Amino acid sequence: MADSIDLTSTASTLQAAQGVIDSAIARLAESGLDENQVLAYDVAHAAAGVMAARGLLGYAEKGETEAAIACAFAADVIADLAAKLFGREAEWGVEPSALDSSRDFVARFRAPEFLAGLADTDGPRHLSGDFEMVQDTFRRFAEEKLQPIAEHIHRENADIPEDIISGLAEMGAFGLSISEDYGGFASGTESDYIAMVVATEELSRGSLGAGGSLITRPEILARALEAGGTEEQKQYWLPQLASAEIMNAVAVTEPDYGSDVAGVKVTATKVDGGYLINGVKTWCTFGARADVLMVLARTDPDRSIGHRGLSMFIVPKDRGESEGFEITSQSAHGPAKMEGRPIDTIGYRGMHSYEIAIDNWFVPDANLIGEEGGIGRGFYYQMAGFENGRLQTAARALGVMQAALEEARQYSLDRAVFGQPIHEYQLTKAKLARMAVTIQGARQFAYEVAKLMANGEGALEASMIKAYVCKAAEWVTREAMQIHGGFGYAEEYNVSRLFVDARVLSIFEGADETLCLKVIARQLVSRHQQG
């Protein structure tokens, strides 16, 4: 099939799509983002899809199946762009005929008979031997340790067993992105990033809450320390994070401030020898079990300076009960209290999220990331941590999608309706094929973003892969549930858990709307203005 697919025409079709997006970006540059939020949001998602499709052109050259997957992925991306564009061409700054040259391409590669040939293949990943070993190792752990308990944790809102944490620690899962100089396994090459993507996907395939997300928290704190920590802080904290001697939670969001972190109210007031922290954080995942909290707090009371008045602290605490906790401490500055209230959620269970009220909690000067040089730099350290976290979240979405596809494919083979397995029906084959194509296209995009980030680039691309894949995960898991029919709505089938787990992905680590409007669209416009 590779010989019968003209990849030159595929590239030119995607180039036409890119031209439409470029025109819309120019319009946004002229008329403003805040005044055109709907256009900016649509452009951000369309740009992410087209970027992923263009990145698949190299993958398409590796074989017949790869070429088919790349073309089917591109056809879906262009069809999605056309739906956004229809009737709004003037708003996008193009003629109604802008995508007419793509009609034959879309018709061919979205045709049911073409998709039928992809219903039973995921497509090669083209990982090197070392990464295949990483994949096999973490897949085995997920299948032997995570999958057997995933449903119990979800239905009972249970805690992650300690042997899961110790088992992942023994495998080095918490040190994948921490330098060898600080007790981790990172070598400073692109291998670090790709290994992280591969491992996170496999763990999330077993369980999002008890697997893939468990290794995200130390990743965020480690990146913040690498961005601004002193050498003494790195030497002290990073080895403990890598070995899971300490586990951390991230305390950034507040009841009134989520994505708008510049408005953070929690204060850190300077006292002799350190700071007193006061205020309330919310959506602090893993907050009870954690040994330390990564807390973004206001060190400058002048709120008019926004994020420049924020600093980042590592706040030690005792472990608390998952049902809720109250921890007290005593310092030279008087008694202190930290109280955690659990927030019940429809999915993403096991780590538990909390609203945490902090009252007069003393933190020594040495726990301010960057110490004196870190005052007012907390926002930037947080962004450094979350930047890589977005790629990791995309990898988590991949794992959830892959699990959903496998469940749906097997069910379609086992379930007979009107005298034959539902797998034999055209609609089922088309759905399975589009699911597989979406996953493999997103996966290859993630690998490319990992390479960019290893070279100190890819900040925009990391946001784009997060936006694209997390939204795709909602569709893939929804279709997987639909293939199950009524049983998809039953808790006894894993796919119902995968569906509610997928829903959180577009919310945390940067809500989809804020990510698209404040990060992706803004950077696309900035690049356009810079020429």
C-alpha positions in Angstrom: 0.0 0.0 0.0 3.0 2.3 0.6 3.7 2.2 -3.1 0.1 3.0 -4.0 0.0 6.0 -1.7 1.4 9.2 -3.0 3.0 10.8 0.0 3.8 13.9 -2.0 0.1 14.6 -2.4 -0.4 13.9 1.3 2.2 16.6 2.1 0.6 19.1 -0.3 -2.8 18.4 1.2 -1.5 19.1 4.7 0.3 22.2 3.4 -3.1 23.5 2.2 -4.5 22.9 5.6 -1.6 24.7 7.2 -2.2 27.7 4.9 -5.8 27.9 6.3 -4.4 27.9 9.8 -1.7 30.5 9.0 -4.4 32.8 7.6 -6.5 32.5 10.8 -3.4 33.2 12.9 -2.8 36.3 10.9 -6.4 37.4 11.5 -5.9 36.8 15.3 -2.7 38.9 15.2 -4.7 41.8 13.6 -7.9 41.7 15.6 -6.8 40.3 19.0 -7.1 37.1 20.9 -9.4 38.2 23.7 -11.9 39.5 21.2 -11.9 36.3 19.2 -11.7 33.5 21.7 -13.8 31.0 19.8 -11.6 31.4 16.7 -8.4 31.2 18.8 -9.6 28.0 20.5 -10.5 26.4 17.2 -7.2 27.4 15.6 -5.2 26.0 18.6 -6.8 22.6 18.2 -6.6 22.6 14.5 -3.0 23.6 14.5 -2.1 20.8 16.9 -3.8 18.3 14.7 -2.1 19.5 11.5 1.2 19.6 13.2 0.8 16.0 14.4 -0.3 14.9 10.9 2.7 16.6 9.3 5.0 14.9 11.8 3.7 11.6 10.6 5.1 12.0 7.1 8.4 10.5 8.1 6.6 7.6 9.8 4.6 7.1 6.6 7.8 6.3 4.7 8.6 3.3 6.9 6.1 0.8 5.5 2.7 0.0 4.0 0.8 0.1 7.3 2.6 3.2 8.4 1.6 5.0 5.2 -2.0 4.0 5.6 -2.1 5.2 9.2 -0.5 8.5 8.4 -3.0 9.2 5.5 -6.1 8.1 7.6 -4.9 10.4 10.4 -4.4 13.3 8.1 -7.8 12.8 6.5 -9.4 12.9 9.9 -7.5 16.1 10.8 -8.5 17.8 7.6 -12.1 16.8 8.0 -12.1 18.2 11.5 -10.6 21.5 10.2 -13.2 21.6 7.4 -16.0 21.3 10.0 -14.6 24.2 12.0 -14.2 26.3 8.8 -17.6 25.7 7.2 -19.6 28.9 7.1 -16.9 30.8 8.9 -14.4 31.2 6.1 -14.4 35.0 6.3 -13.6 34.8 10.0 -10.7 32.6 9.2 -9.6 34.9 6.4 -9.9 32.3 3.5 -12.1 31.7 0.5 -14.9 29.0 0.7 -12.8 26.9 -1.7 -9.7 26.9 0.6 -9.9 23.1 1.2 -11.5 22.0 -2.1 -8.3 20.4 -3.2 -8.4 18.1 -0.2 -11.8 16.6 -1.0 -10.5 13.6 -3.0 -7.8 12.9 -0.3 -10.3 12.9 2.5 -12.8 10.8 0.5 -10.2 8.2 -0.2 -8.7 7.9 3.3 -11.9 8.1 5.3 -13.6 5.6 3.1 -15.0 2.6 5.1 -13.4 0.1 2.9 -10.0 1.7 3.4 -10.4 2.0 7.2 -11.5 -1.7 7.4 -7.9 -2.7 6.7 -6.7 -0.9 9.8 -9.3 -2.2 12.3 -7.1 -4.9 13.7 -3.7 -3.2 13.8 -2.2 -0.6 16.1 0.7 0.0 13.7 4.4 -0.4 14.5 5.8 2.0 17.1 9.4 1.8 15.7 11.0 2.0 19.1 14.7 1.0 19.4 15.6 -2.1 21.3 16.3 -0.1 24.5 12.9 1.5 24.5 11.2 -1.8 23.7 12.8 -3.1 26.8 11.4 -0.1 28.8 8.0 -0.8 27.3 8.1 -4.5 28.1 9.3 -3.9 31.7 6.6 -1.3 32.5 3.9 -3.2 30.6 4.6 -6.3 32.6 4.4 -4.4 35.8 1.1 -2.8 34.7 -0.4 -6.1 33.8 0.8 -8.1 36.8 0.4 -5.4 39.5 -1.9 -2.6 38.3 -4.6 -4.1 36.2 -5.7 -6.6 38.9 -6.3 -3.8 41.4 -7.4 -1.0 39.1 -11.1 -1.7 39.3 -11.0 -2.2 43.1 -9.3 1.2 43.6 -11.8 2.8 41.3 -15.0 1.4 42.7 -14.0 1.6 46.4 -12.1 4.9 46.0 -9.3 3.0 47.7 -5.7 4.0 48.4 -2.8 2.9 46.2 -1.1 0.0 48.0 2.3 0.7 49.3 3.8 -2.2 47.4 2.9 -0.5 44.1 4.9 2.6 45.2 7.9 0.4 46.4 7.7 -1.7 43.3 7.9 1.3 41.0 10.7 2.7 43.1 12.7 -0.5 42.7 12.2 -0.2 38.9 13.5 3.4 39.0 10.2 4.9 37.8 10.5 7.9 40.0 14.0 8.7 38.8 13.5 8.5 35.0 13.9 12.3 34.6 16.3 12.9 37.4 20.0 13.1 36.5 22.3 10.3 37.4 24.3 12.9 39.3 21.4 13.1 41.8 20.5 9.5 42.1 18.2 9.2 39.1 18.6 7.5 35.7 18.5 10.4 33.3 21.5 10.8 31.1 20.8 14.2 29.6 19.8 12.9 26.2 16.5 12.6 24.3 16.4 9.0 25.6 15.3 10.4 29.0 12.2 12.0 27.5 11.2 9.1 25.2 11.7 6.6 28.1 9.4 8.8 30.2 6.7 8.8 27.5 6.9 5.1 27.0 6.9 4.2 30.7 4.1 6.6 31.5 1.9 5.2 28.7 2.3 1.6 29.8 1.6 2.5 33.5 -1.5 4.5 32.5 -2.7 1.6 30.4 -2.8 -0.4 33.6 -4.3 2.4 35.7 -4.3 6.1 35.3 -4.6 6.9 39.0 -2.5 4.2 40.5 0.1 4.0 37.8 0.8 6.7 35.2 -0.1 9.7 37.4 1.9 8.4 40.4 5.2 9.2 38.7 4.1 12.6 37.6 4.3 14.5 40.9 8.1 13.9 41.5 8.6 14.8 37.9 7.1 18.3 38.4 9.0 19.0 41.6 12.3 17.7 40.1 11.9 20.0 37.1 11.2 22.9 39.3 14.3 22.2 41.4 16.4 21.7 38.2 15.2 25.1 37.0 15.8 27.1 40.1 17.1 25.1 43.0 20.5 25.7 44.6 23.1 22.9 44.3 22.6 22.1 48.0 18.8 21.7 47.4 19.3 19.5 44.4 21.8 17.3 46.3 19.3 17.0 49.2 15.9 16.6 47.5 16.5 15.0 44.2 18.0 11.7 45.4 15.1 11.3 47.8 12.5 11.9 45.0 14.3 9.5 42.7 14.2 6.7 45.3 10.6 7.5 46.6 12.1 8.0 50.0 9.9 11.1 49.9 6.7 11.4 47.9 5.4 14.9 47.0 2.2 16.6 46.0 1.7 19.8 44.1 -0.2 22.6 45.8 -0.7 25.4 43.3 -4.4 25.7 42.6 -6.6 27.7 45.0 -10.4 27.8 45.4 -10.6 31.1 43.5 -7.5 30.7 41.3 -6.8 27.7 39.1 -5.3 28.5 35.7 -5.0 32.1 36.7 -2.1 31.5 39.1 -1.0 35.1 39.1 -3.9 35.8 41.6 -2.7 33.3 44.2 -3.6 34.3 47.7 -1.8 31.9 49.9 0.9 33.9 51.7 4.4 33.2 52.9 5.4 35.8 55.4 9.1 36.2 56.3 10.0 35.5 59.9 13.3 34.8 61.6 14.8 31.7 60.0 12.1 31.1 57.4 8.5 31.8 56.4 5.0 31.2 57.8 2.5 29.9 55.2 -1.2 30.7 55.5 -4.1 30.0 53.2 -6.0 27.4 51.3 -5.0 25.2 48.4 -7.3 22.9 46.5 -7.1 20.0 44.0 -3.9 18.9 45.8 -3.7 15.3 44.4 -1.9 12.8 46.7 -1.9 15.4 49.4 -2.5 13.0 52.3 0.1 10.4 51.5 2.7 13.0 50.4 5.7 13.7 52.6 6.2 17.2 51.2 4.0 19.7 49.3 5.3 21.8 46.5 3.6 25.1 47.5 3.3 28.2 45.3 2.8 31.2 47.7 2.9 34.9 47.7 6.0 36.4 49.3 5.3 40.0 48.2 2.0 41.4 49.6 1.7 43.8 46.6 -0.9 41.8 44.6 -0.6 44.3 41.7 2.7 42.8 40.6 0.9 39.4 39.9 3.1 36.4 39.4 6.3 38.3 40.1 5.3 38.2 43.8 5.2 34.4 43.9 7.8 32.0 45.3 8.0 28.2 45.5 8.4 26.2 48.7 9.0 22.6 49.6 6.8 22.1 52.6 7.4 19.0 54.8 4.5 17.3 56.4 3.5 14.1 58.1 1.5 11.5 56.2 -2.2 11.8 56.8 -5.3 9.5 56.4 -6.8 9.5 53.0 -10.4 10.1 54.4 -9.2 13.4 55.7 -6.4 14.6 57.9 -5.4 17.2 60.5 -1.7 17.6 61.2 -0.2 19.9 63.8 3.3 21.2 64.4 5.1 23.5 66.7 7.9 26.0 65.9 9.5 29.0 67.6 6.7 31.0 65.9 3.9 29.1 67.6 1.5 26.3 66.9 0.6 25.4 63.3 -2.0 23.3 61.6 -2.6 21.7 58.2 -6.1 20.3 57.5 -7.0 18.2 54.4 -10.5 17.6 53.2 -10.9 15.0 50.4 -12.7 16.0 47.2 -14.7 13.1 45.8 -14.4 12.6 42.0 -16.2 10.5 39.4 -12.9 9.0 38.2 -9.1 9.3 38.5 -9.2 7.6 41.9 -6.5 6.1 44.1 -4.3 9.2 44.7 -7.2 11.3 46.1 -7.4 15.1 45.8 -7.8 17.5 48.7 -8.5 21.0 49.8 -5.8 21.8 52.3 -6.1 24.6 54.8 -2.6 25.8 56.0 -2.4 27.8 59.2 0.9 29.4 60.4 3.0 26.5 58.9 6.7 27.3 59.4 9.1 26.5 56.5 12.8 27.2 56.9 14.7 29.4 54.5 16.4 26.4 53.0 13.1 25.1 51.7 12.5 28.2 49.5 13.5 26.9 46.0 16.4 29.0 44.9 16.6 30.4 48.5 17.1 34.2 48.3 17.6 34.0 44.6 14.2 32.3 44.2 12.1 35.1 45.7 9.6 36.1 43.1 10.6 33.3 40.8 8.0 30.7 41.8 5.8 31.1 38.8 8.7 30.4 36.5 9.7 27.3 38.5 6.1 26.1 38.4 6.0 26.6 34.6 9.3 24.6 34.2 7.7 21.7 36.2 4.4 21.8 34.3 6.0 22.1 30.9 7.3 18.6 31.0 4.2 17.6 32.9 2.1 18.4 29.8 4.1 15.9 27.7 3.7 13.4 30.4 0.0 14.0 30.6 -0.2 13.3 26.9 1.5 10.0 27.6 -1.1 9.2 30.3 -3.8 9.9 27.7 -2.2 7.5 25.3 -2.2 4.8 27.9 -5.9 5.3 28.7 -6.8 5.3 25.0 -4.7 2.2 24.2 -6.5 0.3 27.0 -9.9 1.4 25.8 -9.1 0.3 22.2 -7.9 -3.1 23.4 -11.1 -3.5 25.5 -13.3 -2.5 22.6 -11.6 -4.6 20.0 -11.8 -7.8 22.1 -15.4 -7.1 23.0 -16.3 -6.7 19.4 -14.8 -10.1 18.7 -16.6 -11.8 21.6 -20.1 -10.1 21.2 -22.4 -11.5 18.5 -25.4 -9.5 17.3 -27.8 -10.5 14.6 -25.9 -13.7 13.9 -22.3 -12.5 13.7 -19.7 -10.8 15.9 -20.1 -7.0 15.9 -16.5 -6.8 14.8 -17.7 -7.9 11.3 -19.9 -4.9 10.8 -18.6 -2.0 8.7 -19.4 0.7 11.3 -17.5 -1.2 14.1 -14.4 -1.7 11.8 -14.4 2.0 10.9 -14.6 3.0 14.6 -11.8 0.7 15.6 -9.6 1.9 12.8 -10.1 5.5 13.5 -9.4 4.9 17.2 -6.2 3.0 16.3 -5.1 5.7 13.9 -5.7 8.5 16.4 -3.7 6.7 19.0 -0.7 5.9 16.8 -0.7 9.3 15.3 -0.7 10.9 18.7 1.9 8.5 20.0 4.4 9.4 17.2 3.7 13.1 17.8 4.6 12.6 21.5 7.9 10.9 20.5 8.7 13.9 18.3 7.9 16.4 21.0 10.1 14.4 23.4 13.0 14.9 21.0 12.4 18.6 20.8 12.2 19.0 24.6 15.5 17.1 25.0 17.1 19.8 22.9 15.7 22.6 25.0 12.8 23.3 22.6 9.2 22.2 22.2 7.5 24.3 24.9 4.7 25.1 22.4 4.6 21.6 21.0 4.2 20.2 24.5 1.1 22.3 25.0 -0.2 21.3 21.6 0.3 17.5 22.2 -1.4 17.9 25.6 -4.4 19.7 24.1 -4.8 17.3 21.1 -4.3 14.0 22.9 -6.4 14.7 25.9 -9.4 15.8 23.9 -8.9 12.7 21.6 -8.9 10.5 24.7 -12.5 11.6 25.4 -13.6 10.5 22.0 -11.7 7.2 21.9 -13.0 6.1 25.3 -16.5 7.2 24.4 -16.4 5.1 21.3 -15.0 2.2 23.2 -17.8 2.4 25.6 -20.3 2.6 22.8 -19.0 -0.5 21.2 -19.8 -2.3 24.4 -23.4 -1.1 24.2 -25.3 -1.4 27.5 -22.4 -3.2 29.1 -20.2 -0.2 28.6 -22.3 1.6 31.1 -21.8 -1.1 33.7 -19.1 -0.8 36.3 -18.2 -4.5 35.9 -16.5 -3.6 32.5 -13.2 -1.7 32.6 -14.2 0.6 29.8 -16.6 2.6 32.1 -13.6 3.4 34.3 -11.5 4.4 31.3 -14.2 6.8 30.1 -14.5 8.7 33.4 -10.7 8.7 33.8 -10.2 10.2 30.4 -12.5 13.1 31.2 -10.1 14.6 33.7 -7.2 14.8 31.2 -8.4 18.0 29.5 -8.9 19.7 32.9 -5.7 19.2 34.9 -2.2 20.3 34.1 -3.7 23.3 32.3 -7.4 23.4 31.5 -8.0 22.9 27.8 -9.5 26.4 27.3 -6.8 28.2 29.1 -4.1 26.1 27.4 -5.5 26.9 24.0 -6.2 30.6 24.5 -3.4 31.7 26.8 -0.6 29.5 25.7 -1.0 27.9 22.2 -2.9 30.6 20.4 -0.8 33.3 22.0 2.5 31.7 21.0 1.2 31.0 17.5 0.4 34.7 17.1 3.8 35.7 18.6 5.6 33.4 16.1 3.6 35.0 13.3 4.5 38.5 14.4 8.2 37.6 14.7 8.1 36.4 11.1 
